[in-house]
Each structure stands twice: as C-alpha cells, then as structure tokens.
Amino acid sequence: MDIKRIVEALLFASDKPMTVKQLQQTFPELEQPEIETLQKAVDEIVEDYATRPVALKKVASGYRFQVKPELSFWVGRLFEEKPPRYSRALLETLAIIAYRQPVTRGDIEDIRGVAVSSNIIRTLLEREWIRIIAHKEVPGRPALYGTTKQFLDYFDLSSLHELPTLQEIKELDLSVASNQQLMQEQSEQQENNRPEVAEQGQDTEFKAEAETFVQSTEE
C-alpha cells in the first residue's frame, strides 16, 4: 500500500483542509497507518510541491492544496464573478477582535471610538470568522467574541501566532504596492480591467486595518 500516494489523493480530492488524524480515519480500522507515518508522508508531499505552482499548505483546520500567491492574479482571470467587498469598519472590527480577543462589543467600540453596527457583527458571525466564546461576568453578561479556525483558514494562517506584527504589515504593504505597480504597467495595453482575487484582496485589506489598529495601541 503506497501511503504517500493515498494521502496525496485524499488531500487533492477533499473540499476542505484535513488533519493528519482525519487522514488516518479514512483508512480501514485494521489498516490505519501510525500518525508518525502519515505525518512523514505529508511532509514529503510538501517538499515535492515546493517548486510547483500549487503548494500543500498547513492552515488552522489541517492541510490543503492551494495555488501559490504569486500566481493568484492569473487564476483570478478564470472567474468572472467579483469577490465580496467588505467595509473598512468591518475589517477594522475584525482586526480588533483578532488582536484583542476575547472582547465584547463595548470593548470594540471603546477602541474604535464609534458604535459598532449590528450588521457588522452579524456578517462576521455568518461568515464564521468570529464566534461567541463566553459571556463577561458583568451586568448584562455581554458576549465575548473571538476568531475561528475559518478565519485563520481564510487568511492563510495556521495559528494566531502568525498574525503579522506592525513591521511585517509595513513590509507587506511595500511589497504589494510594488507588485501592483508592475501589474499595472503590464496591463496598460489591455482593454479590460484586471479582475480581483478574493483571498489576496481581502488579505491585504485585513492587514491594512490591522496596521491601523496596532498603531493606535502603540500611541
């Protein structure tokens, strides 16, 4: 039984990330490989795809195949539907929850200095980027919000420890600005506008709002 080939096929066919434990559970009970054996197979697959346009990436929910960021522009040209766009207020709220969790709605309003719309909280809950993790033991017992694995998966993170620092965000902004200028120069001769890629665009916007939040906490 070629475990590595089976693991690669399972990860390729799955429509969501898979953990090593989940991979193990797909095998018949009496033929399940050891976790260490499966992890070795996964690590070898990661190395195999290191120079390919598709990578095996570890995110919060497990491992998944995904197109490498530098090729997302070209893949985005396959899709006519524009990705959803989110307001600055929503992304700023999400950044505060990510960096300060667990927080109440009142905590968010204190940091932002303005009221938080119920629609913003509802949208974040519906997207499953945040969840209620507890209730604060004060009068009214307001909900305490935190981020989810879906949030980490969407923004290509394996844990909250990978959230960018202010310096990393600034460097990212410089890199993005440089790439955007290059793409603009390359597309000046084209009649159609450049399509947007949801993950890349939202990731950049979130990090921009995160920078605003981090700067405010340093003042």
N, C-alpha and C positions, 0 to 999 in steps of 0.2 A: 504493500500500500504506500503510494507516494504522498506522504502527508503534506509536503510543501505545495504540491500541485493542487491538492484538495483545498487547502487553506486559501490559496490564491483565487481559485474558482469561487469559493464561498464569499470572499470579500468583494470580488468583482460583481457577483450577482446580487448581493444584498443591497436593498434600497436605503439602508441606514447603517451607521457605524456598528461594528461588532467588537466585543471584548474577547480576550483570549478564552475566558470561561464560557462565553456563548459559542465560540468556535468548538470548544471541547464537547459541548452538549449536543452538537449536530451529529456527532458520531454515535453509532450504536453503543449502548451502555457497556457491553463487554469488550468493545474495541476502542474505547476512548484513550487517546494518547495522553501522556502526562502534560501538565501545564507548561513545564520547562521545555518539553519537546515542541509544543505548539508555539511558544514564545520565540524559540530559536528559528522556527520556520518563518514566523512573521518578520523577525529581524533580517533574515536573509532576503526576503521579498523586498523589504525597504531598501536594502543595498542594491538589489537587482534593478530597481526603478530609479536609482539616484540620477542617472543620466538621461532618463526618458522624459517625454512631455507630461506624463502622468506620474504622480507620486502616491505612495501609500503613507498617509498622514495619521498620526495619533491625535485625536481630539478627546474631549471630556467623556464622550459616550463609547469610545473604542477606536478602532482603526477603520479608515475608509480610503478609497481611491479618489483622487481629485486632480483636476488639471492644475499645473503649476501656475503661480500668479502671473509670471511674465507672458503667459500665453492666453490669459483670460480675455484680453481685448479681442483676439481672433475668434475664440469660442463664442464670445458675446455676439458676434456677427451672425451666428446661426439663428438667433432668436429675435423675432420682430417685436414681441411684447416688451414694453418698457418695465423695468423693475419698480416696485413701490418706492415712493419717496417719503421720507419722514421729516417732520418739522424739527427745527433747531431745539425747540422746547422739549420735544420728546427725547431726542438724543442726549440733551443735557441732563434730563431727569434720569435716563438710563445710566449715564456716566456716574452720576452721584450715587445711585443705588449700587453700582458695581464696586466703587471705591470705598464707600462708607457702610455697606451692609453689615448688620441689619438696620434699616432706617424706617421711620414712619413717614407718612405723607407730610406731617408737620415739620419733621427734620428737613425734608427736601425743600419745603417752602422757606424755611429759615435760611438755608444755604443759598437758594436761588434769589430770595428776596421778593418773590412774587408767588401768587397762588398756583397750585398745580391742578390743571384741568382733570376732571374725572375721566374724560375721553382718553387722556394720555395714559393714565394708569390702566384703563380697560384695554387699550390697544396693546400695551406691554404684556398684560396678562393673557390676552388672546393669542399673541404671538408666542407665548410660553417662554418669553425671555426673562420674566420675573415671576415670583410666586410669594404667597404669604407663608412665612416660615414660623411665625409665632405672633403673639399679641403682647404689647407692652403693658406691664402691670401698673398702670396709672389710671385715673378716672377716664372712663370711656373705652379703655382697653383697645387703643388703635392698633391696626395691623402693622406688623414689621415685615418689610419687603427685602428679598434677596434675589440674586440671579439664579439661573437654572443651568443644567447641562446643555439645553438647547441654545441658550445664549452663548455659551462657550463654543459650541459646535459652529454656530453661525459665524462667529467672529474668528474662527480658526484657532481657538485656544484649547489647551488640554487641561489647564487649571487657572485659578485666579492669580496665581503667582506669575503668570505670563502676561498679565496686564501691563501695558507699556508705562515706563516712567516718563516724566516730562522731557528728559533729554532724548529718549528714544522717539517720542512723538515728534519733537522738533526735527530730528534727523529724517524721520519718515516723511514729514511734510516737504522737506527739501528734496528728497528723492522723488516723491510724487510730482512735485512741481516740475522737476527736470524731465521726467518721463512724459508728462502731459505736453510740455513744450515740444519735445521731439515728435510725439504723435501728431501734434497739430501741424508741424512743418511737413510731415509725411503725407498728411491728408488734405493739404491745401489744394491739391489738384483734383480732388474728388468732389463730385456734386452733392452726394448725400452726406448727411451729418453722421458723425461717429456714434454707434449705438453704445449704450451703457451696460455694464455688467453689474448685477445687483450686489453680489458679495463684495467685490472690490470697492464699489462706490460707497456702500453703507459702512464698510470697514474704515475707510478713510474719514467719512463724516463722523463716525463714533469717536475715532481717535482725536479729531479736531475738538469735539465737545469735551473729551477727557482732558485735553490740554487746558481748555478754559477753566475746568473745574480744579485741576491740580494747581494752576496759577493762583486761583482765588484762595486756596487753602494755604499757600505759601506767603500770602501778604499779611 
